[in-house]
Amino acid sequence: MLCSLCGGIILCDPAAAQTARQGIAKPEAADATKAAALARYARNLTAAARRGELSGDTAGFARELRRTTGLLARDGGNPLIVDDAGAVKDRIVESLAVETARADAPESLRGKQVFSLDTGALLDGAQTVAEFESHLAEVLADAKNARGSVILFIDETTSLVGANAAHGANASRMIEDAIRGGNLRVVGAASSAEFDSFIASDATLKKLFQPVRAAANDSDDSDRDDDSTATASEKISPALQNLIREGGSTTDRVSVILQGGANDQQLADFLKQNGARVESRMSQLGMIKVELPVGAIEKLAGAGFVRYVSPANTEVHPFGHVSRTTGADAVRVQTTTNLLGGTSTYMLDGSGVGIAVLDSGMDLDHKAFLGNNDRSRIVYSKDFTGEGRVDDPYGHGTHVASTAAGNGRIANNNYLGIAPNANLVNLRVLDSKGSGSVSALLSAIDWVMANRTTYNIRVVNMSVGMLAVDSYKNDPVCKAVRRLVDAGIVVAAAAGNNGKNSAGKEIYGEIHSPGDEPSAITVGAANTFGTDGRGDDTMTTYSSRGPTRGYTTDLNGVKHYDNLIKPDLVAPGNKLVEAESTGNLLVTQHPNLDAGVSPVDNRRMMYMSGTSMATPIVAGAAALLLQVNPKLTPNMAKAILMYTAQQLKGYNTLQQGAGEVNIEGAVRLAKLFRTDLLATTLRGAPLLTSALPAQQSTIAGYTFPWSQGIILNKGYAKGTDLVTKYQRIYATGVLLGDGVLIGDGVLLGDRTMLSDGVLIGDRIAKSDGVLLGDGVGVLLGDGVLIGDGVLLGDGVLLGDGVLIGDGVLIGDGVLLGDGVLLGDAYLQAQTAMSGGEDTPSMELIVDTGVDCLDLPTSGQ
């Protein structure tokens, strides 16, 4: 979705859709069991499942069942099972009925009942075609009166629908009209020949039914055993594999991102021969955007010209007292000593550091973006959406940018950003409705790579994302983020707002892309309850939890999940008040978001919530660290922020990472890091220019210890050696996680990267508010990280993507096509952004209309 939050399904006008659903009670479904015609002419399979008459065994066709339920979760989705053998269709439908009968049925199947239409019963007693049509009309009327709770299985669908319909055109038209009008959800069944002849070749029916091909006869199935084909399929993203399987015309065209081969003449020749068109090139990233026929995708992957092929139009969306409670105000005034012993002071405000914000644009006239010289700090703007504008009609990017770098002129500094004099680079990748494409995001990152020196871009903020399906090793956005970090740029990415489902149950494993990229600083959202003191801070319920669930698939069709610990940090993200762009869509649709601070357009402020709002706090913090010590590498900045974080009591590392960001402690520590480190500096060499300071901070009167540890992909490290001695994981071009190895199921420190004093932990610890890894409880029992990153122990996160224990269930990262929670995930994220937690928020201070020009100098 830049057309998902999520992989590849386009949700039109998402903000409007959210508004329509908010505050409107869903009508109770009518009791389909009391419908006389359904009782007479169909079998209630859900009722049979409740009586224990159906097994629900999914062995051998789990993929087909997932696709069936995924299609039913979409508006207008009507799966048609293409099954030549005739054995799979009944098992899929019976298993679907078992799913609907479960007390914990997926949201999309909750309250639904599956009926199997009995065509023979319709014919019995019908002396004429008109009587048959009358019986059918009664069934369709009962389904309509059931208000969407009926899923009707029509076996041998082409005998009732289409040009081959044995019972007349009127009956076919009645079923088509019922489906088209939204009064009927159908699961159909047909052979390959029937589907090709009477469904796929009929433009009308092709829109009503989506094929689910049984593996036994699916020639396009990526799980087949041919090694060469399997190797090619590993280069195709799951979203595109699903598109290929859907059985549409191979001449249909799709835009894709190709990784590798950007300047390869053989690739260029191949593309020309296969009717492909190059739409854009991202030369800094080694990627190109290509439009090509669906039928050419597998051929391209198998030709060996590219490393990976993924959709170009996957949607990406935003997720949705700060300077005091984060500790930024406590370090505003910095003192330096020259060689002669003289001292001078300066303001730590991000001056000279460029922050690129990849979002929905910025209100160029807003007072929050003026600099100390009264000129705009938005030094460059560029649109990548195709709308030809760089302002912010959606409203998300302005709020994000001001959280990172708002100047505090409005309302006497009460809405001050973290780095209030940093320069801003406005790269617009979300359109006026808050959506955009992966290709737009990649083009913006490519621009940053090419222009980073010109604008001294040291930090990139990405409060946008999509559900992670591909492993970070293949995801083109993750790989582009890695290029930024390797080039010396700190990337802050939002974790996502899917920490709970629509029933309010906590979920794990929903970290978004590119937040699943290990080189990024992935940020979750904490709740400050509007107080400056941090003793009452908690995690928000909506902030996405780890582990990351992107995956690769091996030659045997087995999925290998990344299972990295994320987020890395959390920051305040609930009901933050920051700059409001003039006339934006979010406030138009949710007027309560306007905070009432000022009636003047370029001084208005608005509420927003989510990890999108927490992320620019960390981006602003990184800018302050780079101002106080420009020689820090991205890995150093990330490690400092984690090491000095405050652990929130009662939360585990999959919920809060290393803890809540502590800018006071981070700045104090960053100032001491040596500035003469080289690529040849030995591991274990002194890292600080003076003694290690007290490992605690006091903010707004509340004192807390630092976490004194950092996250390392699938475990953590702790110990003072992390900050007193140079570790090779701090170099550019490596990952912090490169400091550990997995041997015999246990995490071990790599002594070529880490000094001996660094202690490695492999448990997912729950904090008691003291030290990383010293928690009072452990989420996953005595579990350790082994082999493919599978977590074992009392919580048991199995390789099939189901978390058992702690009352939590997750799917395969909410997958395109076979993920039934896609719409629910999107709506949950939007609700978090516009509503947040129903708790106290930061105090509102009305603007006087007079600019405040003095920064606060103490947050103690």
N, C-alpha and C positions, 0 to 999 in steps of 0.2 A: 504494500500500500504505500515512500515517497511514492503508487496506486494500488500494506498492511501496515498500519502498525504491522503489517502482517503480510505473509507471503503470497501475493499475487491475486487475491480476490478483491475486486474493486467494490468499495462501499460508497455509493454516490451520496453526496451531501451529508457526510457523517455527522456534522454538528447539528444539522436540522433533524436528522433521524434521532439523535440523542434527545433533543428537545421534545420531540413528539412522544417519546416513551417515558419521559420523566414525569412523575406525579400522576400518571394515569394507571388505574388499577386494571390489570388484565382480567377480562371476564372469565368466570369459571366455565370450563368446558362442559357442554351438555353431556348427560350420561348416555353414551352410545349403546350401552347394554340394553337400554329400554327402547331402542329403535326397532320397530317391528320388522321393517323390510330387511335391515341388516341381519337381524336374528334369523329371518327365514331364508335369505339368499346368500349368506356368508357365514364363515366359521370365525369365531372370536379367538384368535391365536393367543392374545395376551391373557385371556381368561384361562385358556388351556395351560399356559405357562405357569400361572399362579397355582393351578391344581397339580403341578409337577408332571404334566404329561409331555413336556418338551424338554429335551436334554440341554439345548443351548451350547452344544460342543462346537467350538470354532476351529478345531484343529485342521490345519491345511488351507483355510480360507479366511484367515483373520484380516488380510489386506482387503479382500472384497467386502467384508462386513464393515471395516472402517470406512471405506469409500461410500458404501451405501448410507451409513449413518451420517457421514459428512455431507453428502448431497441433500439428505433430508433436512439437515441443519440450515441449508441455504434457502432463501426465499425463492420459490419456484423450482426447487430441486426435486426431480422425480427419477430415481434410478431405475434403469432397465437392465436386468441381469442377462448377459449374453452367455448362454450355457448350452453347448452342443450335447454334452453328455446327459444333461437333464437331472443330475444328482445334486449339483451344488445349489441351485436356486432355492430348493425347499429348505436346505439346511441354513442358508443365509437368512431367509425370511423367518424361520422358526427361532433362530438365534436373535434376530431383531426383536421378535415378540418377547423373548426372555429378558432382553435388555429393558423393554418398556415395563415389564412386570416387577422389576427390582425397585426396592425402596430408595436406593441411591442411583436411580437412572440418570443418565446424562441430562443436562438441562434441556437440550433440544428434543429429547424423547419423553420428558417428564409429563405425565398426564395424557400421553398418547396411547391408543389401542390399535393393534394390527388385526385387520380382518382379511380373510382369504375369500375372495369372491368365488361362489359356486355357480359356474355358468350352466351346469346341468340343472340346478334347481331353478334358475331363471327360465329355462326352457320348459320345465315340467309344468303342465297345466296351461301353457300358453298355446292357444289354438291358432293364433295369427301373429304376424310380425308386430302388429300394433300392441298386442298384449305383452309380448316380450319387451318391447320398448317401454311399456307402462311399468313393468316390474323393475326394469333398470332405472327408470326415472325415480321410483320410490327409494331405491338404494341410494342414488345420488342425492335425493332430498334429505334422507337421514344423515348422510355424511355432511351435508351443508349445515344442518341443524346442530350437528355435534361441534360446530365452531372450531374446526381445525384439529380436533382430537383424534380423528380417524385417519389411519394409513391403510389404504386398500391395496391388497396384493392381487393383481390380475395376471394369472398364469396364461401362457400362450396369448400374449397381448395383441399380436397382429391379427388374431381371429376376431377381435372386437374393435380394433382401432386401425385406421389406415385403408389403403387401397385394397388390401387382401381381406378386409373384414367380412366374415361369413354371415353376419347378421344384419347387414345393411348399413348404408351411409348415415342414416339418421342416428343409429346407436353410436356409431363412431363419433359423429358430431356432438352428441350429448356429452360423451366422456371428455372430448377435447375442450368443449366449452366450460365444463366443470373444472378442469385443471387450469385452463387459462384464466378463469375468473377467480381463482384462489380458493374455490370451495372444496377441492379434492386434492389430497396427496396420494400418489400412486407409487407402488413398487411393481414394475413390470418384469416380464421374462420372455425371452425369445432365443431362437438359435442364431448363429452367425449369419446364415443365409437370409433368414427372415429379417434380421436387423438391417443388413446391408440393402436388401431389396425394398423393404417397406417403411423403414424408419429413417435411416441415414440418407436415403435418396429423396425423402419428402421434407421440404424446407420447413413446413409447419410443424411436423412431428419431431423433427430434429431439435427444435427449440424446446419442446415439452419434455423430452426424455433424454437422460444422460447415461451412456453405457457404463456398465460395470462388468468387465470381461473376466470370466472365470479363468483361473490360471491354466487349467488343462488345455484350453484352446486359444490362449492369448499369445499370438505370435509376436506381439510387441512387448511382452512382459520382461522387465529388466532382471527378473530373478532366474532366468533360464541358465542352463549350465554351460553354454558355449563360452569358453574363456575369453576369446577376443571380444565378443559382444559385452561380456560382463566388465571387462576392462574399460571399454568405451562408456558403459553406463555409469561407471564410477566418476566419469568426467561430467556427467549431466546432473544438475541439481534435482532434488526430489520433486520440486514444483513442476519442472519441465518434464520429468518422467511421467508424472500424473497427467500432464497435458497430452503427451504422446499416447498414453493408455486410453484416454477418453474416447478414442475411436473416431474423432472428427476427420475432416478431409486433410490429407497430407499436404494439400496446396494452400491451406490456411496459413497466413503469415503472422509472425510473432517477432517482437524485438528482444534481443538477448545481449548479455554482456559476455564477451570473450576475453579470457585471461591468457596472455601469452600470444606470441605470433603477430603482434601489432604491426610489425614492419616486415613480415615474411611474404616474399613474392609468391611462394607456393600457396599460401593461404589466400592471398588476393586472387590468384587464378581460380582456386577452388570456389571461392565465394561468387565470382563472376559466372562460372560454369553452372552453378546451382541457383542462379537467380537471386542471390543475396545482394543487399544494398547497405553499404557502410553509412551510418547516420552520424556518428561522431567518433573522434579519437581522443583518448586520454593518455597522451604520450608519456607524461610523468609517471603514470601508474602501469604502463604497459598493457592497457586494456582498450578495447574498441566496442562500440555499440553497433549492432548489426541487425537489420531486418531480413528475415529469411523464411522460407517455407518450413512448416513444422516437420515435414518429411525429410528435411536436410539435416536436422539436429543430430540424429544418431550417426549419420554418415560423417558429419563434421567431427564428432567426438572420436570416431573410430579412425579417422585419417591421420591422427597424430600431430595436427598442426597447432592445437591449443591445449591448455592445461585443464580448463574448466569452463562450462557453459551454464549460465544462470539467467533468470528473467531480468529484463531491463526495466519493466514497469511494475515491479513489486511496489506496493504503496508503503510509504513511510509517513508516520504521523508524529506530532508532539505528544508527549505524555501528559501532562500537564503536570524594628528592634534588632534586624539580621546582622548588621555590622557589630552590634554589641554582644549578642549571645554567641557569635562565632569566635570572638576574641580579636577581631580585626581592629576595633577601636583602641584596644589596649596596646597596640604596637605602631600606632600612626606616626609618632615622633621617634625618629631614629637618630642616634648620635654616632658620628665617625671621628676617628683620630688620625691626623696626618702624620707624616714622617717626623715633623718637628715637635710633635706632642700636642699640637693645637687641636681643638675640638670644634665641630660644627654639627648642625642638625638639619634634617630634611624630612619631608612628609612621605611616608610609605603609602602610596596611593596608586601604584601601577604605572606611574609616569614612564613613558618611553616604550612600554611593552604593548605589543599588538595582540588583541584577542579576536580571532575570527569566529563569528557566530553564524552557524549554518542553520537557518530557521526560516520563519515566514516573513522576514524583512524587519525593518525598523522605521519608526516614525521619525523622519529626519528633522522635524521641527520641534521635537519634544525638548523641554528645558533640561531634562535629566541627562542629556548627552552633550551639553556644553562643557568646554574645558576651562582650565584656570585662566586662559586668555580670552574667554568668551567666544571662542570659535568651536564649531562642531568637532567632536572627537571621532565622528564616523568618517574615517579618512578615505574609505572606498566602499562603493556599493555595486553589486552586480546581480542580475536576475538570471536564474537557471530554470525557471518554470515555464518560460514561453509567454508569460502574460505581459512582459515588457514594462514592468514597474518594479521599484525597489522599496516602496513604502510597505506598510504592514496592515493590509485590510483584514487579515485574520485576527491579529492581536496577540499572538503567542511570542513572536520574536522580540518585540519591544519589551515585554515583561522580562523575558530571559536576559536580554542584553543589559537592562537596567539593574537586574539583580547582581550581575557580575560587575557592572561598572557605572551604575547610576551615580550622579554627582551629589545628591543630597540637598540641592538648592531649595527643593520644595518642602514645606512644612518643617522647617528648622532641623534638617538632617535626620528626620525620623524614618526616612525611606532611603537611606544611604546604601549604595552598593558596596561591594567588597573592595574593588580597585577603582575608585571614583575618578581617576585621571588617566586610566589606560586608554589607548586608542582602540577603536572598534572597526572591524572589517565586516561589512554587512553582505553576506552571501545568501541570497534568497532561494531556498530549495523547496519551500512549502508554498502552495498557491493560496488564493483568496479564500478557499474553503478548508485549508489546513492539510492538504494532501500534496504529494509530489511523487517522483519516481526515483528508483535507485540510480538510474543513469544521470539524473540531475544532481543527486548527492555526490556521485563519483566525479562528475564534471567539476563540481565545486572544490572537492578535495584536490583534484588535478590542478586547478587554478592556484590553490594554496601552495602546492609543491613548487609551482613555477614562480610565484610572487612572494614567497615567504621572506626573502631577504629585503625586498623593496619596502615592505611595510613592517618589518621586524616582527613577524607573526611568530610568537613563542607558545601561544596557547590556542587550541581550537575547542569550542564548545559545541557539542552535538546533543541537544535536548530533543532529538528525534530518533525514531527507530522502527523496527519491525520485529515480529516474532522470529526467534532464531530457529531455523531448520537445518541449514547447512552447517557443518563444522566450521569454526573460525578458520580452519586451515584452507577452506575452499570459498567461503563467503567473500565476494569481491569487496564489499564495504569494509569488512574486517581486515582484509589484506591491504586495502588502501590506508586504513588507520595505522597499520604497522609501518607503512612507508613514511607517514608523517612522524611517528615516534622515532623511527630510525634516523630521520633527518633533524632530530633535536627538538621536536614540538611536543608539548604536553597535550594530550587529548583527554578531555573529560566527557564521558558518555552516560546517558541516563540508563538506569537499570530497568525501568518500565513500571507501570502501575497495575500489574496483575498479581498482587500478593494475595488476593482472595477472589473467590468466585461470587456469583450473584446471590448465593445463599449465605454469604459472609464467612465461608469456611476458608481458613488459611491454606494457600497452595505453595508448593515449592517447585523450582525448576522452570520459572517463567522469565528468566533474564533475557532481555531483548538484544538484538543485534543493532549496533556494533558493541553494545555493552559486554558481550561475551568474548570480545577480543582481549587476550591477556595483557597486551601492552597498554591498553587504555586504563584510565582511572574510572571505574564504574561506580556510580553514585546512587545510593538509595535515599529514601526520604524519612527524616525523623520529625517528631512533633514536639515543639517547644511549649505548647499551651500558652503562647504569648508572653512568657516570662523570660527575662534576661538570664537569670540564674539557671544552671543546667541540671540541678538536682532532680527535677521532675520530668526531664526529657525522656521520651519513649520512641519506639518505632511506630510509624503509621501502619495501619492494617493493610493498606493498598500497595505499599512498596514491594516490588518484585523480589523474590528470594532466589538464591542459588539452589542447587548447582546449575551450571550451564548445560543445556540439553541439545545443542547442535550435534550432528553426528555424521559419520562417514559410513558407507556400506561396503563390506568386503566382497570378494568374489563368490562367497557362499550365501550372499544376501543377508549376512548378519550385521546389525547396526552396532557401531561403536561410538558411544556418547563421549563428549568432551569431559563432562563432569568436573569443571573447574569451580573453585570456590569464588563466588561473587555475591554481592557487590564487594568492592574494596573498601569503601567508606560510606558513611551516610552524612547528611547535612540537613538543616531545617528545610522543610518542604511543605508545610501545611498552612494554608491561608496566608500566604505572604502577600504584602501590599507593595507593588512596584509600578512602574510606568505603564500607562494605558495609551495605546495608539488611537488616534481620532477615528470615531465611527466604526470601530472594528466589529467583525461578525460575532465574536464570542460575547461581547457585552450586549450587542443587539439581540441575541438570542437568549442571553441570561443577564438581564439588567441588574440583578443583585450582585454581579461581579464588580460593578462600579463601586468604589469605596467611599464615594462622596467627599473626597478630600478637597476637590476644587471644581468649580464650574467652567474653568478656562481650559480649552481643548489641549493646549500643549503643557498643561500642569496636572492633568487628570491622573489618578492612580486607580489600580484595580486589584482585586483579589485573584490569586490563582494558587493551585495546589498541585503537588505531584513531584516525582523524581526529576521532571523537567525543570522545576524551580530549585531543587537542591543542587543540580549539576552546575549551574553557573556560579554558585557559591564556591565550589571547589575550583572552578576555572579561575575565578577572581583570586582565590587563595594562591593558586599556582603563579599568577601574575605577580603577586606580592613577593613570593619566594624568589622569583627570577629578577625582580627589581633589587632585592636586598643581596642577591648572590647570582649574577648572570651566568656564572660558570656551571650551574647545576645542570645535570643531564635530566631528561624526563624520568628515568628510573630513580635518580636521587630524589627528585621532587616527590614522586609517588611514595617512595620509602619513608621520607620525612613526614609526610602527611599521615601515613598509617602509623608510624612509630609513636607519634605524639597524640594520636586520637584518644578520645575518651570512650571507654567501653560502657555501653548502656546496660545496666544490670538486668539480668533475666533473659537476655537475647543471645542467640547463638551466632556463630560466624557466617552461616548461610543467610542470616537475616540482616546483620549489621556489618559484616566484614570485620575490619580492625576496630571499628567504632565510629563515633561522631567527630567530624573535623574540628580541630583545635588550632586556629590560626595563630593564637598567641604563642603556643609552644612550638609550632612549626617554624615560625619566623625566627624565634630565639635560637633554634637548633640550626636552621639553614645559614644563619650568619657565621656560624663557626666552621662550616665545611670549607676545606681548603680550596683555593682557586687555582692551584698549580698542578692539579692532577693530570696525568697524561695516559695515553693508551698503554704505555710501558710501566706504569706504576704497579708495584708488586702487591699482590694480595696480602692483606694484613698490615700494610703500611699505615702510619698514623693518618687519621681522616680529619680530625678536628684541629683547629689552631689554638685551642685552650682546653681546659678541663671540661668534662661533660657537665652541663648545668643540672640543676635539680629537675628530676623527671616527673614534674607535676606542674599544673597550672591553676591559677585562680582567675575565674571570670565572673564578674558581677557578684563577687563575694562568695562564690562556691568553688572549693578546692577539690581537685580530682587528680589521680595518677594517670600518667600516660599509659597506653597499651603496652609499649615497649616490645612490640613485635610487628611483623609484616606478613601478609598473605603471599604464599608461593604456589600459585596454581592449584594444587591439590592438598596442600598442607600449610603450615606456617613456620616461621622462624622467630626466635626471640633471643634476647641477650644484648648486653651493652656493646659487644663487638660489632653489632650491626651499624653503630653510629660512631664508634671510636676507632675502628679500623676499616681500611678500604676493602670493599668486597668487589670482586670482578663483575658481579651482576649489576653494578651501577654504571657500567660502561654503556655507550651507545651501540645499538645493533644487537643487543641480547635482551632476554626477558629476565625479570626477577625470578621467575619459576625455573630458570636454567640452573639455579643453585641447588636443586634437589634431583635425585635419581630414584627410580622405583626398582627395588630388588626384593624378590621373594615376597611380594605383597606388602612391603614396608617402605616408607619414604626414608631415604638416606641423604645426608648432606653431601654435595659434590665438593670435595676438599680442594679441587682446582679452582672453584669459584668462591667458596666461603671459607673463612678462617675457622680454626678449631673451636673457638669460643662461642660459635653460633649454634644454638640448640634447635633441632628440628622436631616438629610435632606433626602427627598424622590423624588427630582426632578432630571431630567437629565439636568444638567446645561451646558451652553456654557460659556466658560471663557472669561473674559475681560482682562485677564492677571494679575489679582489681587489675589483673594482668591477663593478656592474651594467652589462652591455653590453660590458665589456672582456675577455670570456672568450677562452680559447685555442681554442675551437672553436665552430661554429655548427651547430645541429641541422638546420636546413633550408637548408643551403648559403647561397647569396646571396639567399635568398627574401625578398620584401617582402610586405607586406600590401596587398591591392588590392581595389578594387571592393566586392564583397559580403563581404569579409573572408576570401577564399580565400587560403591560404598557398601560395606557389609557390617552387620552388627544388629543390635536390637531394633533399630529403625528400618533396616534392610531396604536400601534403594537398589532394586534389581535392575538388570540390564534391559528389561522390557519397558522401562520407563514408569513403573508404578511404585510409588513410595508407600510402604506398608508401615503402619505405626504413626503415632502423632496425629491420627485422624485426618491424614492427607492423602489425596490421590492426584496424580498428574498424568497427562497423556504424553505423547511423543512431541512435546514442545508446541502443541496445538498446530497440527500440520495442515498445510494446504491440501484440500481434497479429502483427506481421511481424518481431519480433526473436527470434532463436533462442537468445540468450544470457541470457534473463531469469532462469531458475532458477539458472544457473551464476553469474550476477552476484550474486544474493542469497546463495548459499552461500559465495561467496568473501568477501563482506563480513562475514558471520557468523563465518567461520573466523578472519578477521583480528581481530575484536572479542574472541573468546574465547581465541585462541591467540597472536596477534601473531607477531613474528619469533622464530625459535629462536636467540636470542642472549642474552648476559648482560643482566640487568636490575638495577634499583636494589636496593641492599642492604636486606635485611630486618632490622628492629630490633623485638624483642619488647617489647610494652607492659608496663609495671610496674603499671598500674592507677592510677597517681597522675597527676593532670592536670599538664601542663607549661604554665605561664602566661606565660613569657617568650619573646617573639619573638626569633629570631636577628637580629643587626644587621649582619652582614657576610658576604658570599659570596665575598670575594676570597681 
